[in-house]
Amino acid sequence: MNKFEAVLLFSPDLSNPQISNEEKNFEKNIKKYEGKVISIEDWGLRDISFKINKYKKSFYKFYQLEIKGPNIQDIKKILTQNEKILRYLFVKVQEHQHLPSKMINEEK
Amino acid sequence: MKKNKSTMTRSRDDRKNSPFEDRKRFCPFSQKNSPIIDYKDTKLLSRYVSEKGKITPARISNVSSKKQKELSKAIKRARFLGLMSYTQKIF
């Protein structure tokens, strides 16, 4: 088990229940591949500094995970097939940071 | 030999008094209380990017080579997520 950070960009067309549905799906997938969601942070609707799939805005979600590295490949496959997710990023970290992260502090 | 030595010392003194004396500059990330490089901290990263959005070279920003590698990786991650722009052009 290793520690990972994940950032997901959801398309701005989604309504609130749809977004929470997508989140549940993602968490289910992680549980399916023997992972754990340690904490979630919501960055809300933000401007993207360039267009992604013709969208100027996106919902950002930040996750702290604990999962086996090779299983991430399978999760990535599922995420790419999902059209509601514009982009994702997985980063391996030595230790998890204390929340809230700097992204939220900036806005305040 | 003696002459050479004397010139050496003189040149050193000259350097001390000259206005072009280069001060010792330190890497901003290798100090005790220096900030941690993180792709989520766009405020910090934007300081190490030129007006056009290019990463500033280490010889100008004086970041050590080890930290420059981390920094460039963090900037590239932030760009990929749309937190920073690849160019200055605003869409």
Backbone of each chain as ProteinMPNN parsed JSONL, in Angstrom:
{"seq_chain_A": "MNKFEAVLLFSPDLSNPQISNEEKNFEKNIKKYEGKVISIEDWGLRDISFKINKYKKSFYKFYQLEIKGPNIQDIKKILTQNEKILRYLFVKVQEHQHLPSKMINEEK", "coords_chain_A": {"N_chain_A": [[0.848, -1.211, 0.0], [0.591, 2.141, -0.922], [0.92, 5.725, -0.63], [-1.144, 8.088, -2.191], [-2.022, 10.993, -4.123], [-4.893, 12.381, -5.638], [-6.356, 14.232, -8.276], [-9.358, 15.25, -9.67], [-11.083, 16.425, -12.55], [-14.234, 17.502, -13.146], [-16.839, 17.796, -15.598], [-18.388, 20.978, -16.284], [-21.076, 20.952, -16.887], [-22.538, 19.265, -15.309], [-25.095, 18.56, -12.885], [-25.69, 19.095, -9.329], [-26.52, 16.642, -7.924], [-25.647, 14.814, -9.852], [-22.898, 15.122, -9.816], [-22.257, 14.26, -7.213], [-22.978, 11.677, -7.51], [-21.085, 10.755, -9.371], [-18.815, 11.029, -7.818], [-19.306, 9.1, -5.861], [-19.193, 6.839, -7.422], [-16.491, 6.835, -8.132], [-15.278, 6.495, -5.616], [-16.272, 3.992, -5.014], [-14.99, 2.473, -6.961], [-12.384, 2.653, -6.089], [-12.524, 1.304, -3.673], [-13.127, -1.15, -4.668], [-10.746, -1.9, -5.846], [-9.169, -2.482, -3.652], [-8.417, -0.229, -2.198], [-8.162, 2.771, -0.143], [-10.018, 5.636, 0.764], [-8.787, 8.44, 2.18], [-9.09, 11.196, 2.742], [-11.123, 13.897, 1.514], [-11.226, 16.78, -0.548], [-12.948, 19.664, -1.524], [-12.64, 21.759, -4.202], [-14.32, 23.23, -5.628], [-16.121, 25.075, -8.243], [-13.987, 26.146, -10.675], [-12.086, 28.456, -12.696], [-10.565, 27.29, -15.647], [-7.299, 27.683, -16.903], [-6.993, 27.474, -19.587], [-8.742, 26.169, -22.467], [-10.404, 23.083, -22.038], [-11.563, 20.42, -23.753], [-13.378, 22.212, -24.913], [-14.471, 23.454, -22.706], [-14.568, 26.061, -20.297], [-14.613, 26.146, -17.601], [-14.507, 24.14, -14.585], [-15.328, 21.512, -12.241], [-13.426, 20.917, -9.433], [-11.939, 18.257, -7.682], [-10.28, 16.933, -4.891], [-8.359, 14.263, -3.703], [-7.116, 12.159, -1.088], [-5.41, 9.212, -1.055], [-4.974, 5.685, -0.315], [-3.445, 3.054, -1.667], [-2.626, 0.162, -3.694], [-0.004, 0.46, -6.007], [0.022, -0.685, -8.762], [-2.717, -1.125, -9.158], [-3.779, 1.277, -9.836], [-3.576, 1.667, -12.53], [-5.772, 0.274, -13.574], [-7.883, 1.752, -12.56], [-7.446, 4.155, -13.849], [-8.06, 3.446, -16.461], [-10.818, 3.133, -16.306], [-11.55, 5.74, -15.715], [-10.816, 7.17, -18.013], [-12.651, 6.291, -19.839], [-14.916, 7.506, -19.032], [-16.928, 10.149, -19.895], [-17.662, 12.346, -18.477], [-15.641, 13.135, -16.899], [-13.069, 15.328, -17.192], [-10.287, 15.476, -16.853], [-7.612, 13.832, -15.076], [-5.347, 13.337, -12.343], [-2.812, 11.48, -10.886], [-0.67, 11.343, -8.16], [2.19, 10.152, -6.558], [3.0, 10.227, -3.145], [5.198, 10.786, -0.341], [4.324, 11.347, 2.273], [1.113, 12.218, 3.559], [-0.269, 15.507, 3.251], [-1.285, 17.999, 5.664], [-4.638, 18.879, 5.786], [-6.599, 21.949, 5.536], [-5.488, 22.196, 2.095], [-3.13, 24.304, 0.28], [-4.478, 25.402, -1.786], [-7.06, 26.111, -1.024], [-6.671, 27.94, 0.993], [-5.687, 30.128, -0.343], [-7.874, 31.297, -1.638], [-9.354, 32.385, 0.417]], "CA_chain_A": [[0.0, 0.0, 0.0], [1.319, 3.403, -0.983], [0.077, 6.904, -0.494], [-1.299, 8.814, -3.445], [-2.969, 12.1, -4.22], [-5.583, 12.384, -6.928], [-7.189, 15.391, -8.593], [-10.272, 14.968, -10.773], [-11.813, 17.568, -13.1], [-15.536, 17.12, -13.692], [-17.333, 18.782, -16.561], [-19.241, 21.959, -15.603], [-22.49, 20.769, -17.226], [-23.215, 18.362, -14.392], [-25.831, 19.125, -11.752], [-25.1, 18.667, -8.054], [-26.666, 15.199, -7.676], [-24.823, 14.039, -10.789], [-21.512, 15.156, -9.354], [-22.102, 13.389, -6.05], [-23.069, 10.32, -8.043], [-19.786, 10.43, -9.959], [-17.871, 10.838, -6.716], [-19.565, 7.797, -5.242], [-18.671, 5.836, -8.35], [-15.028, 6.822, -8.014], [-14.917, 5.891, -4.334], [-16.58, 2.568, -5.128], [-13.932, 1.85, -7.756], [-11.18, 2.542, -5.27], [-12.746, 0.213, -2.725], [-13.104, -2.398, -5.443], [-9.346, -2.262, -6.07], [-8.488, -2.637, -2.36], [-7.837, 1.033, -1.746], [-8.852, 3.511, 0.906], [-10.064, 7.09, 0.627], [-8.471, 8.967, 3.513], [-9.81, 12.465, 2.893], [-11.571, 14.54, 0.282], [-11.322, 18.23, -0.47], [-13.695, 20.195, -2.664], [-12.134, 23.072, -4.605], [-15.434, 23.939, -6.25], [-16.069, 25.43, -9.666], [-12.874, 27.073, -10.913], [-11.729, 28.728, -14.088], [-9.375, 26.635, -16.189], [-6.551, 28.761, -17.56], [-7.134, 27.282, -21.037], [-9.926, 25.351, -22.708], [-10.28, 21.624, -22.103], [-12.779, 19.912, -24.411], [-14.239, 23.372, -25.145], [-15.001, 23.977, -21.455], [-13.706, 27.057, -19.66], [-14.652, 25.941, -16.151], [-14.586, 22.738, -14.194], [-15.394, 21.198, -10.811], [-12.205, 20.258, -8.984], [-12.02, 17.436, -6.467], [-8.949, 16.49, -4.459], [-8.459, 13.06, -2.871], [-5.921, 11.509, -0.548], [-5.715, 7.786, -1.176], [-3.979, 4.672, 0.037], [-3.785, 2.0, -2.618], [-1.469, -0.458, -4.334], [0.337, 1.195, -7.225], [-0.425, -1.285, -10.034], [-4.168, -1.059, -9.323], [-4.159, 2.586, -10.369], [-3.724, 1.51, -13.981], [-7.143, -0.149, -13.865], [-8.766, 2.882, -12.264], [-7.243, 5.132, -14.928], [-8.794, 2.963, -17.632], [-12.234, 3.441, -16.094], [-11.732, 7.189, -15.748], [-10.708, 7.673, -19.385], [-13.877, 5.958, -20.576], [-15.991, 8.361, -18.54], [-16.875, 11.437, -20.584], [-17.944, 13.443, -17.545], [-14.385, 13.523, -16.26], [-12.231, 15.953, -18.213], [-8.884, 15.163, -16.641], [-7.282, 13.319, -13.745], [-3.907, 13.283, -12.065], [-2.408, 10.718, -9.705], [0.703, 11.64, -7.761], [2.628, 9.393, -5.39], [3.631, 11.088, -2.139], [5.786, 10.076, 0.805], [3.389, 11.492, 3.389], [0.002, 13.105, 3.239], [-0.236, 16.832, 3.864], [-2.419, 18.35, 6.506], [-5.65, 19.683, 5.112], [-6.808, 22.228, 4.122], [-4.303, 22.442, 1.287], [-2.897, 25.728, 0.005], [-5.423, 25.859, -2.807], [-8.227, 26.723, -0.397], [-6.217, 29.1, 1.76], [-5.502, 31.247, -1.265], [-9.133, 31.97, -1.975], [-9.775, 33.191, 1.565]], "C_chain_A": [[0.876, 1.252, 0.0], [0.349, 4.563, -0.912], [0.051, 7.687, -1.795], [-2.206, 10.017, -3.25], [-3.623, 12.016, -5.589], [-6.37, 13.676, -7.077], [-8.048, 15.023, -9.789], [-10.922, 16.261, -11.235], [-13.113, 17.052, -13.712], [-16.033, 18.197, -14.637], [-18.346, 19.705, -15.889], [-20.728, 21.811, -15.923], [-23.269, 19.99, -16.178], [-23.969, 19.124, -13.307], [-25.247, 18.534, -10.466], [-25.286, 17.18, -7.771], [-25.82, 14.346, -8.613], [-23.368, 13.979, -10.33], [-21.309, 14.218, -8.185], [-22.189, 11.929, -6.469], [-21.721, 9.86, -8.603], [-18.741, 10.175, -8.874], [-18.037, 9.468, -6.066], [-19.013, 6.677, -6.115], [-17.165, 5.682, -8.198], [-14.589, 6.145, -6.721], [-15.179, 4.388, -4.336], [-15.457, 1.841, -5.867], [-12.677, 1.651, -6.928], [-11.321, 1.415, -4.257], [-12.637, -1.135, -3.425], [-11.665, -2.867, -5.653], [-8.531, -2.175, -4.781], [-7.803, -1.357, -1.896], [-8.677, 1.672, -0.666], [-8.872, 4.984, 0.533], [-9.847, 7.675, 2.015], [-9.172, 10.297, 3.723], [-10.115, 13.059, 1.532], [-11.574, 16.039, 0.51], [-12.021, 18.731, -1.724], [-13.168, 21.586, -2.992], [-13.204, 23.87, -5.35], [-15.236, 24.22, -7.728], [-14.993, 26.487, -9.875], [-12.715, 27.323, -12.408], [-10.523, 27.877, -14.463], [-8.623, 27.701, -16.971], [-6.449, 28.559, -19.074], [-8.339, 26.367, -21.235], [-9.571, 23.87, -22.717], [-11.605, 21.092, -22.636], [-13.829, 21.014, -24.578], [-14.9, 23.893, -23.862], [-14.013, 24.978, -20.854], [-13.638, 26.875, -18.151], [-14.744, 24.457, -15.843], [-14.72, 22.606, -12.678], [-14.141, 20.419, -10.436], [-12.473, 19.469, -7.703], [-10.642, 16.887, -6.159], [-9.095, 15.327, -3.481], [-7.09, 12.692, -2.309], [-6.226, 10.026, -0.419], [-4.609, 6.935, -0.577], [-4.333, 3.444, -0.779], [-2.501, 1.376, -3.145], [-1.245, 0.184, -5.7], [-0.204, 0.599, -8.511], [-1.934, -1.19, -10.258], [-4.632, 0.255, -9.923], [-4.347, 2.518, -11.874], [-5.17, 1.173, -14.353], [-8.123, 0.995, -13.625], [-8.656, 3.931, -13.36], [-8.032, 4.742, -16.165], [-10.269, 3.332, -17.52], [-12.474, 4.936, -16.247], [-11.682, 7.737, -17.175], [-11.969, 7.373, -20.189], [-15.038, 6.854, -20.183], [-15.889, 9.756, -19.164], [-17.098, 12.618, -19.654], [-16.702, 13.908, -16.813], [-13.443, 14.055, -17.333], [-10.784, 15.5, -18.096], [-8.683, 14.574, -15.264], [-5.776, 13.291, -13.601], [-3.682, 12.464, -10.805], [-0.946, 11.032, -9.409], [1.038, 10.822, -6.525], [3.337, 10.34, -4.42], [4.199, 10.232, -1.018], [4.83, 10.125, 1.991], [2.293, 12.455, 3.004], [0.148, 14.436, 3.954], [-1.43, 17.009, 4.776], [-3.368, 19.221, 5.706], [-6.087, 20.824, 6.025], [-5.51, 22.532, 3.368], [-4.237, 23.929, 0.927], [-3.888, 26.292, -0.998], [-6.599, 26.603, -2.17], [-7.836, 27.97, 0.39], [-6.096, 30.338, 0.896], [-6.785, 32.036, -1.467], [-9.622, 32.852, -0.841], [-8.835, 34.372, 1.697]], "O_chain_A": [[1.783, 1.393, 0.821], [-0.858, 4.414, -1.104], [1.086, 7.92, -2.419], [-3.038, 10.056, -2.344], [-2.99, 11.631, -6.572], [-6.977, 14.156, -6.121], [-7.541, 14.542, -10.802], [-11.277, 17.105, -10.413], [-13.102, 16.273, -14.665], [-15.69, 19.371, -14.494], [-19.091, 19.264, -15.014], [-21.558, 22.473, -15.3], [-24.499, 20.035, -16.147], [-23.541, 20.192, -12.867], [-24.432, 17.613, -10.499], [-24.32, 16.506, -7.414], [-25.332, 13.284, -8.225], [-22.701, 12.949, -10.435], [-20.332, 13.469, -8.14], [-21.561, 11.058, -5.868], [-21.273, 8.742, -8.351], [-17.914, 9.268, -8.97], [-17.065, 8.775, -5.764], [-18.446, 5.702, -5.621], [-16.633, 4.573, -8.143], [-13.662, 5.335, -6.712], [-14.425, 3.611, -3.75], [-15.026, 0.758, -5.471], [-11.993, 0.633, -7.038], [-10.377, 0.666, -4.007], [-12.135, -2.113, -2.872], [-11.386, -4.066, -5.644], [-7.348, -1.836, -4.81], [-6.74, -1.4, -1.277], [-9.753, 1.187, -0.317], [-7.878, 5.524, 0.048], [-10.64, 7.431, 2.925], [-9.785, 10.512, 4.768], [-9.455, 12.761, 0.537], [-11.88, 16.517, 1.603], [-11.73, 18.289, -2.836], [-13.239, 22.492, -2.16], [-13.008, 25.044, -5.663], [-14.331, 23.692, -8.374], [-15.073, 27.585, -9.324], [-13.139, 26.533, -13.251], [-9.573, 27.758, -13.688], [-9.242, 28.536, -17.631], [-5.872, 29.397, -19.768], [-8.892, 25.849, -20.264], [-8.579, 23.454, -23.316], [-12.652, 21.299, -22.022], [-15.023, 20.773, -24.405], [-15.817, 24.71, -23.946], [-12.798, 24.78, -20.894], [-12.726, 27.38, -17.497], [-15.021, 23.634, -16.715], [-14.282, 23.478, -11.927], [-13.831, 19.393, -11.042], [-13.135, 19.944, -6.78], [-9.925, 16.434, -7.051], [-9.875, 15.407, -2.532], [-6.057, 12.881, -2.952], [-7.186, 9.634, 0.245], [-3.484, 7.387, -0.362], [-5.402, 2.86, -0.6], [-1.427, 1.972, -3.061], [-2.193, 0.419, -6.45], [-0.837, 1.312, -9.289], [-2.393, -1.175, -11.4], [-5.738, 0.348, -10.454], [-5.181, 3.231, -12.433], [-5.719, 1.71, -15.315], [-9.072, 1.184, -14.386], [-9.657, 4.528, -13.756], [-8.605, 5.597, -16.841], [-10.892, 3.777, -18.484], [-13.471, 5.356, -16.833], [-12.42, 8.664, -17.51], [-12.314, 8.113, -21.11], [-16.028, 6.952, -20.907], [-14.891, 10.454, -18.985], [-16.766, 13.755, -19.991], [-16.71, 14.962, -16.176], [-13.065, 13.337, -18.259], [-10.134, 15.182, -19.092], [-9.501, 14.793, -14.371], [-5.033, 13.23, -14.58], [-4.296, 12.729, -9.771], [-0.096, 10.99, -10.299], [0.273, 10.796, -5.561], [4.169, 11.151, -4.826], [3.748, 9.113, -0.775], [4.554, 9.111, 2.631], [2.505, 13.386, 2.228], [0.616, 14.506, 5.09], [-2.43, 16.296, 4.69], [-2.958, 20.171, 5.039], [-5.951, 20.675, 7.239], [-4.556, 23.059, 3.941], [-5.149, 24.701, 1.224], [-4.113, 27.501, -1.056], [-7.075, 27.602, -2.711], [-8.592, 28.941, 0.442], [-6.366, 31.454, 1.341], [-6.789, 33.267, -1.468], [-10.216, 33.908, -1.063], [-8.998, 35.191, 2.601]]}, "seq_chain_B": "MKKNKSTMTRSRDDRKNSPFEDRKRFCPFSQKNSPIIDYKDTKLLSRYVSEKGKITPARISNVSSKKQKELSKAIKRARFLGLMSYTQKIF", "coords_chain_B": {"N_chain_B": [[57.767, 34.649, -8.796], [57.18, 35.761, -6.317], [56.209, 38.203, -7.098], [53.932, 37.479, -8.42], [52.344, 36.534, -6.323], [51.847, 38.841, -4.89], [50.316, 40.288, -6.661], [48.083, 38.691, -6.742], [46.951, 38.988, -4.159], [46.363, 41.664, -4.228], [44.471, 41.81, -6.19], [42.405, 40.463, -4.975], [41.722, 42.212, -2.922], [40.833, 44.309, -4.446], [38.556, 43.238, -5.507], [36.955, 43.058, -3.281], [36.35, 45.704, -2.746], [35.129, 46.538, -5.001], [32.224, 47.639, -6.822], [30.976, 45.667, -8.214], [31.049, 43.363, -6.897], [30.138, 40.088, -6.316], [27.572, 39.106, -4.295], [27.028, 36.456, -1.917], [24.568, 34.343, -2.926], [21.59, 32.608, -2.063], [19.898, 29.477, -2.416], [16.413, 29.672, -2.657], [14.839, 27.607, -1.726], [16.26, 25.867, -0.204], [16.729, 26.593, 2.385], [16.237, 26.844, 6.003], [13.592, 27.536, 6.848], [12.284, 27.421, 4.475], [9.747, 27.375, 1.897], [7.655, 24.543, 0.993], [7.784, 22.821, -2.06], [5.031, 22.512, -4.129], [2.53, 21.268, -6.258], [0.02, 22.309, -5.961], [0.22, 24.796, -4.931], [-0.126, 27.476, -6.366], [0.433, 30.145, -6.192], [2.993, 30.403, -5.192], [4.41, 29.068, -7.205], [3.997, 30.662, -9.397], [5.781, 32.687, -9.154], [8.126, 31.76, -10.195], [7.969, 31.767, -12.906], [8.092, 33.129, -16.157], [6.911, 36.191, -17.759], [5.726, 35.365, -20.052], [4.995, 32.863, -19.394], [6.907, 30.933, -19.302], [9.196, 28.662, -17.7], [11.494, 29.989, -15.402], [15.031, 30.017, -15.851], [17.434, 28.254, -13.796], [19.792, 29.599, -13.289], [19.115, 32.231, -13.165], [17.008, 32.494, -11.276], [18.293, 31.386, -9.182], [17.879, 28.917, -7.957], [18.651, 25.797, -6.509], [19.997, 22.929, -8.247], [18.799, 20.536, -7.647], [16.408, 21.305, -6.443], [15.335, 22.736, -8.502], [14.59, 20.821, -10.316], [12.454, 19.609, -8.966], [10.791, 21.816, -8.855], [10.219, 22.413, -11.55], [8.833, 20.17, -12.261], [6.599, 20.391, -10.61], [5.445, 22.712, -11.64], [4.774, 21.837, -14.178], [2.876, 19.921, -13.573], [0.878, 21.513, -12.447], [0.188, 22.988, -14.67], [-0.906, 21.028, -16.311], [-3.254, 20.453, -14.991], [-4.656, 22.727, -15.427], [-4.384, 24.799, -13.674], [-2.355, 26.611, -13.936], [-1.261, 28.614, -16.728], [-0.112, 27.517, -19.957], [0.771, 29.361, -21.741], [0.866, 32.982, -21.984], [-1.339, 33.861, -23.152], [-4.732, 34.762, -23.04], [-7.741, 33.055, -23.047]], "CA_chain_B": [[56.763, 34.041, -7.921], [56.75, 36.729, -5.298], [55.4, 39.232, -7.753], [52.612, 36.892, -8.685], [51.572, 36.475, -5.084], [51.392, 40.182, -4.522], [49.21, 40.681, -7.547], [46.89, 37.932, -6.331], [46.321, 39.6, -2.989], [45.825, 42.962, -4.592], [43.221, 41.615, -6.949], [41.369, 40.083, -4.026], [41.277, 43.442, -2.262], [40.057, 45.072, -5.425], [37.226, 42.642, -5.655], [36.166, 43.381, -2.104], [35.884, 47.086, -2.782], [34.453, 46.876, -6.261], [30.762, 47.607, -6.761], [30.444, 44.494, -8.915], [31.306, 42.186, -6.08], [28.906, 39.296, -6.262], [27.235, 38.615, -2.968], [26.614, 35.052, -1.891], [23.105, 34.214, -3.01], [21.217, 31.275, -1.61], [18.713, 28.869, -3.017], [15.256, 30.015, -1.831], [14.118, 26.427, -1.245], [17.137, 24.993, 0.58], [16.953, 27.151, 3.724], [15.546, 26.133, 7.084], [12.155, 27.803, 6.854], [11.85, 27.645, 3.094], [8.473, 26.719, 1.585], [7.682, 23.24, 0.323], [7.315, 22.923, -3.445], [3.831, 21.712, -4.266], [1.83, 21.673, -7.481], [-1.234, 22.988, -5.62], [0.534, 26.142, -4.443], [0.162, 28.196, -7.618], [0.95, 31.48, -5.875], [4.442, 30.247, -5.09], [4.97, 28.64, -8.491], [3.902, 31.733, -10.397], [6.959, 33.538, -9.011], [9.235, 31.181, -10.941], [7.523, 31.662, -14.29], [8.257, 34.435, -16.79], [5.658, 36.826, -18.17], [5.115, 34.562, -21.113], [4.609, 31.566, -18.868], [8.017, 29.974, -19.341], [9.89, 28.434, -16.432], [12.745, 30.74, -15.395], [16.2, 29.154, -15.661], [17.95, 28.24, -12.422], [20.882, 30.555, -13.103], [18.522, 33.53, -12.87], [16.245, 32.462, -10.027], [19.22, 30.916, -8.16], [17.392, 27.713, -7.298], [19.631, 24.717, -6.667], [19.594, 22.054, -9.357], [17.894, 19.516, -7.117], [15.096, 21.909, -6.235], [14.818, 23.176, -9.801], [13.919, 19.655, -10.903], [11.158, 19.507, -8.293], [9.986, 22.981, -9.205], [9.721, 22.316, -12.927], [7.833, 19.1, -12.263], [5.388, 20.921, -9.977], [4.825, 23.661, -12.575], [4.174, 21.071, -15.271], [1.65, 19.298, -13.056], [-0.13, 22.563, -12.302], [-0.27, 23.324, -16.018], [-1.741, 19.944, -16.824], [-4.563, 20.544, -14.351], [-5.313, 23.98, -15.762], [-4.226, 25.785, -12.607], [-1.498, 27.637, -14.529], [-1.38, 28.558, -18.191], [1.098, 27.188, -20.705], [1.188, 30.623, -22.358], [0.213, 34.107, -21.33], [-2.546, 34.156, -23.918], [-5.963, 34.507, -22.296], [-8.775, 32.618, -23.976]], "C_chain_B": [[56.222, 35.038, -6.908], [55.815, 37.775, -5.898], [53.974, 38.733, -7.975], [51.731, 36.912, -7.449], [50.99, 37.837, -4.73], [50.213, 40.623, -5.389], [47.922, 39.97, -7.139], [46.159, 38.624, -5.184], [45.674, 40.925, -3.362], [44.466, 42.804, -5.307], [42.077, 41.238, -6.002], [40.799, 41.32, -3.321], [40.4, 44.269, -3.191], [38.624, 44.539, -5.505], [36.321, 43.009, -4.471], [35.548, 44.768, -2.203], [35.039, 47.402, -4.013], [32.932, 46.78, -6.103], [30.161, 46.362, -7.408], [30.678, 43.214, -8.144], [30.023, 41.369, -5.966], [28.696, 38.762, -4.856], [26.888, 37.146, -3.052], [25.098, 35.009, -1.915], [22.736, 32.772, -2.696], [19.989, 30.773, -2.373], [17.509, 29.142, -2.117], [14.5, 28.803, -1.273], [14.963, 25.546, -0.34], [17.401, 25.516, 1.982], [16.103, 26.409, 4.755], [14.023, 26.299, 6.994], [11.584, 27.958, 5.455], [10.571, 26.856, 2.796], [8.668, 25.386, 0.869], [7.128, 23.418, -1.086], [6.149, 21.965, -3.64], [3.059, 22.193, -5.492], [0.52, 22.392, -7.203], [-1.019, 24.441, -5.224], [0.899, 27.041, -5.629], [0.726, 29.583, -7.358], [2.477, 31.45, -5.817], [5.057, 29.953, -6.46], [4.997, 29.782, -9.495], [5.073, 32.703, -10.282], [8.119, 33.038, -9.866], [8.868, 30.922, -12.395], [7.629, 33.048, -14.902], [6.895, 34.997, -17.209], [4.933, 36.008, -19.224], [4.712, 33.171, -20.64], [5.701, 30.522, -18.927], [8.624, 29.826, -17.946], [11.214, 29.189, -16.46], [13.917, 29.803, -15.14], [16.792, 29.313, -14.265], [19.049, 29.268, -12.228], [20.361, 31.956, -12.822], [17.812, 33.514, -11.519], [17.09, 31.935, -8.867], [18.684, 29.741, -7.35], [18.409, 26.607, -7.539], [19.094, 23.692, -7.664], [18.615, 20.984, -8.889], [16.478, 20.082, -6.987], [14.487, 22.377, -7.551], [14.085, 22.037, -10.496], [12.53, 19.499, -10.303], [10.216, 20.603, -8.756], [9.381, 22.841, -10.601], [8.655, 21.232, -13.03], [6.503, 19.619, -11.698], [4.662, 21.873, -10.92], [4.126, 22.897, -13.693], [2.895, 20.372, -14.829], [0.53, 20.319, -12.939], [-0.686, 22.979, -13.653], [-1.235, 22.279, -16.542], [-3.149, 20.024, -16.255], [-5.286, 21.839, -14.678], [-5.224, 25.018, -14.671], [-3.32, 26.932, -13.053], [-1.618, 27.512, -16.045], [-0.043, 28.172, -18.813], [1.673, 28.454, -21.34], [0.495, 31.759, -21.625], [-1.119, 34.424, -21.982], [-3.8, 33.803, -23.116], [-7.081, 34.178, -23.268], [-10.125, 33.212, -23.609]], "O_chain_B": [[55.019, 35.149, -6.673], [54.805, 38.167, -5.313], [52.986, 39.435, -7.759], [50.549, 37.253, -7.505], [49.831, 37.971, -4.336], [49.257, 41.238, -4.916], [46.832, 40.542, -7.179], [44.945, 38.821, -5.218], [44.592, 41.267, -2.884], [43.5, 43.53, -5.069], [40.931, 41.642, -6.203], [39.589, 41.462, -3.146], [39.385, 44.84, -2.792], [37.648, 45.287, -5.561], [35.12, 43.237, -4.62], [34.403, 44.992, -1.81], [34.327, 48.406, -4.054], [32.425, 45.949, -5.35], [28.994, 46.037, -7.186], [30.523, 42.115, -8.678], [28.972, 41.878, -5.577], [29.542, 38.056, -4.308], [26.504, 36.642, -4.108], [24.43, 35.563, -1.042], [23.473, 31.84, -3.02], [19.179, 31.543, -2.889], [17.576, 28.869, -0.919], [13.613, 28.964, -0.435], [14.456, 24.582, 0.234], [18.217, 24.944, 2.705], [15.36, 25.484, 4.429], [13.273, 25.325, 7.056], [10.524, 28.557, 5.271], [10.343, 25.795, 3.376], [9.693, 25.139, 0.233], [6.115, 24.092, -1.278], [6.253, 20.771, -3.36], [2.953, 23.396, -5.73], [-0.04, 23.021, -8.1], [-1.966, 25.226, -5.186], [2.071, 27.33, -5.867], [1.42, 30.14, -8.209], [3.155, 32.345, -6.322], [6.089, 30.516, -6.825], [5.893, 29.868, -10.334], [5.334, 33.465, -11.213], [9.003, 33.816, -10.223], [9.376, 29.998, -13.031], [7.297, 34.04, -14.253], [5.863, 34.35, -17.031], [3.704, 35.966, -19.278], [4.149, 32.391, -21.408], [5.457, 29.351, -18.636], [8.571, 30.744, -17.127], [11.981, 29.059, -17.414], [13.821, 28.898, -14.311], [16.668, 30.364, -13.637], [19.231, 29.766, -11.118], [21.095, 32.788, -12.291], [17.996, 34.423, -10.71], [16.677, 32.015, -7.71], [19.013, 29.599, -6.172], [18.963, 26.487, -8.633], [17.887, 23.604, -7.893], [17.72, 20.576, -9.629], [15.495, 19.442, -7.359], [13.266, 22.412, -7.697], [13.085, 22.256, -11.18], [11.552, 19.285, -11.019], [9.033, 20.377, -9.012], [8.198, 23.111, -10.813], [7.695, 21.361, -13.79], [5.432, 19.33, -12.23], [3.434, 21.861, -11.005], [3.026, 23.26, -14.109], [1.948, 20.244, -15.605], [-0.618, 20.039, -13.283], [-1.872, 23.285, -13.78], [-2.257, 22.607, -17.143], [-4.122, 19.706, -16.938], [-6.423, 22.032, -14.248], [-5.923, 26.029, -14.73], [-3.483, 28.071, -12.616], [-2.013, 26.475, -16.576], [1.019, 28.463, -18.264], [2.888, 28.606, -21.463], [-0.352, 31.535, -20.76], [-1.931, 35.167, -21.43], [-3.922, 32.7, -22.584], [-7.339, 34.933, -24.205], [-11.119, 32.95, -24.287]]}, "name": "protein", "num_of_chains": 2, "seq": "MNKFEAVLLFSPDLSNPQISNEEKNFEKNIKKYEGKVISIEDWGLRDISFKINKYKKSFYKFYQLEIKGPNIQDIKKILTQNEKILRYLFVKVQEHQHLPSKMINEEKMKKNKSTMTRSRDDRKNSPFEDRKRFCPFSQKNSPIIDYKDTKLLSRYVSEKGKITPARISNVSSKKQKELSKAIKRARFLGLMSYTQKIF"}
